[in-house]
Amino acid sequence: MRHDGDCSLIGATPEGTLYAEEIYGDEGWMAQHKISANGVILSSVDEDSGDSLQITPLAIPVDIVKPARVWHTMSLNFAGARHRGLRAPERVDEMVRTLSMQEKMAVIQRLDLDVIPPMLIGMSESYVLAEAEIIHPTWFVVCRRIRFAYALPFERIDIDNESEPDGSPDGDPYDYDTRVIYVAHFFNPVDDDDPPLISILEGLGGVTLYRPMDCLVAGDRLYIADGGELPVLDDEAGRTSRVHVWQIDLPEMDSPDDAWRKKLYG
């Protein structure tokens, strides 16, 4: 799309027309797009970083399929350690989910962390941002934010939380920090087994996803909103948001009436 902020799905029509929204900039500017089934932006409204505040949101069709609320996959959620703090007093090692050496190496590579594997403490938080039902009740796609805690070589001061009005570095000490990875993957809430982390990090359907934030199944299409990212260096370009679309082949399913008849008559 057009910006490097967060991206979400408003919904999709049965014919495949997609409506998506971007939130970007420190002030939270908004843009909405109507996108055809073959990926062409048909119309947009955009606050244009504050230059066009008097916009009218896109008209949304009444037959649109909207993203579902997260409900069936909430078992993947957990919160452990703080985002940064002191490892020993907070007993961080007891609060995180431990990782194998192979998993630690994969996470370090994905995050481009300058640490050795033993310094990666573990998974400290997991939160499902969105879910989309493929086959009820055993097959869902989730967009998920996972936080990992890692040890620092020496104690630092959190100047972001400084308490002195003169700006002196009198903030909280910390010797561990955390980083976030966004992933999208399949999940079976009936088995309730978290898929292997290595497979989760490999992407979905052969596609590398950077910040999957929202998902939706409408008809035979799976949509995943992949948020953008700001440039690392001033002379680099950021990565704009995008929406990935897969066509899915679903097995023939009995209607509720057919299922009821089978229970009655076999």
N, C-alpha and C positions, 0 to 999 in steps of 0.2 A: 504494500500500500504506500502511504506517503510519509509516515512519521516513524520515529525511533522509540516510541513509548510503549505503553501497554495496549493490548488488543483484546477485544471480546466479541462474541457473536450475539447479534440481536435475534437472528433467526433465519430460516430458509423456507422458501415456498416449495410445494410439491414438484414444481417444474425445475427447481434448481437455482432460482435466483436467490442470492445471499445478501443479507444485510449485516454489516459489521461496524464496530465502533472502535476508535482509537482515543486514548487519553495520553497526552504528551506534554512535555515541558514541566518546569517546577511549579507553575501555577495551575496545572491540570486542564489544559485546553482540550477541547473535544472536536472530533471529526467523525462523521458517519458516511458510509459508502453503500451504494447499491451496486452489486456485482453480478454480472451475468453468469450463466452456467459454464461458459468457456473462459471466464476470468477477466472479462472486460468491465472496467468501472463505468457504469451507466450514468450515475449521478452521485454527487457528493455535497455535503455541507461541512464547513470547516470554520472554526473560530480564528484560524490563521494567526496563531500566537498572540491573540488579543486585538488584531486589526479588524476583525469582523465578528463582533460580539452579538449583534442582533440577527441571529440565524434562526431558521425554523427547522426543527428536526425532520428527518425524512418521514414521509407517510408510510406506515407499515401495513401490509395487507392483513386482512382478518384471518386468512387461512395459513398464516405463517406458523412454522414449527419452531418453538422456542427451546433454548437449552433447559435441561431439567435441573432441579435443585439436587445438590449432593445429599444422598440419603443411603443408598445401598452399599456404598464403599467407604463409609465413615470409619470402619475398623482400621483403615490405613493411617488414621490420624493419631498422632501422639506428640506430646511436648515434654522435653526433658530439661536440659541445661539452659541457662541464660545465653544470650547471644555472645557475650564475652564476660569474663570474670576471672576468679582465682580457682584454679583446678582442684587443689587439695581441699581447702575449706568448704567448697561447694560440692565435693564428692562427685565430680563430673564423670569420672570413670565408671561409677555405679549407675549413672542416669542415662548414658548413651547406649545405643545398640552397637555392639562390637562388629568389626569388619574383618574379613580374611585379608591376608597379605595381597592376594590378587585384586580384591575389591579396593583396598587402599591405594594400590598403584593406579587403578583405573580412575578413581576419584581425583587423585593428585594430578593425573594427566589432563582430565577434563577441566579442572579448575586452574590448571597451570600454577599450582602452588609450589613455592620454593621451600619444601620441607621433605624430610625423608619419611618413608612409610610409618615407622614407629611413632612419629609425632602426630599422625592423624588419629585422633582419639576414637571417633566413631560417629554414627548418625545421631544427631541430637534433637531432631524435630522432623515431622512429616505432616503435611497438610494437603488434602485433596481440594483443588480449586474447582474442578468440574468433573462431571461424569456423564457418559452417554451409553445408553443401553443398546447392545447389539442383539443378544438373545437373552430373554428373561428366563430364569434368574441367575444364569451362570456366566454370562459373558458381557463385560463392560469395558469401555475405554475410559481411563482417567487421566486428567492433567493434574500434576502433583508437584508441590514444592518441597524439596528435601534439604535440610540444613545439616552440615557436617562441622564438627568441632575439631580443632587442631591446636596443638601446643606451640607456644612461642619459645624461642631460645632464651629469652630473658624477660623479666617483668617490665611492663610499660604502663604509662598513665593515659587514661581515656580522656583526652582533652575535649572530646565532644560533650562530655558531661561535667565540665569544670564548674566548680562551685564558687570560685572567687570572682567578684565583680570586676577586678582589674585585669582579668584574663590570665592570671598566673596559672601555671600547670598544676592545679591542686585537685584534679579529678580523681576518679576511682582507679586503683591499680588493677591490672589484669595480666594473666600469663597464658590465657588461651583465647582464641577468637573463633568465629564461625564464618562459613561461606555457604551460599545457596546454589543448588542445581535444580532446574526445572526439567521435568521429564513427562512423557506420555507413554502409557503402556496398557496392555490388557490386564484385566483382573477378574478373578472368579470369587465373588463374595460368599459362595456356598462353601468352597474349600477353605476360604479365608487364609490362604497362604500368600505372603508377600513374594512376588516373583524374584528370582535371583537379581541382585543389583547389577551384575555385569550385563545381563540381557536388557535391563531397563535402560542402561546408559548407551546402548547401541542404537537407540532410536526406534521408530515405529515404521514397519513396512518398508524398510530400507532407506528411509528418509531421516536425515539428521535434523532434529528439532532443537532450537536454542532456548526459547522461553515459552513452551506451550502453556497457555493460560485458560483456554476455554475449548469445549468440544460439543458436538451436536451430531446426532444421526437424524437425517430426514430422508425418507424413502430408502433408496439403495446407496446413499452417499454419506460418508463420514467426513465432517469438517473439523479441523483443529486450527485454532487461532494461535499463531506463533508471534509473541511480542518482539519488538525491536530492541536495539541496544545502542547506547551512546558510544561515540568513538572513544577509543582508549587514549589516543593522542590527538592534539589539536589539528594536525594536518591530515588526519584520517577521516574517512566518511563513516558515519554510523550505519547500522543495519536496520532497514525499515521493517515494520511489521508485515506479516503475510498470513495468508490462510491456505493451508494444505487441504486438498480434497482427494479422498479415495472412493472408488466405487467398490461396494461390498456385495458379495454373493451370499445371500441368506438362504438357508434350507427352507423347504416347504414346512409351514407351521399350521397346526390345527387351529381353527377358530375356537373361541370359547364354547360355542354350541356343539361343535364336533367333539371337543374334549369331554364335555358333559355327557354326550350320548355314549362315548366309549366307556365312561364310568358306569353308566346305567346298564348297557347291553353288552359290553365287551367287544 
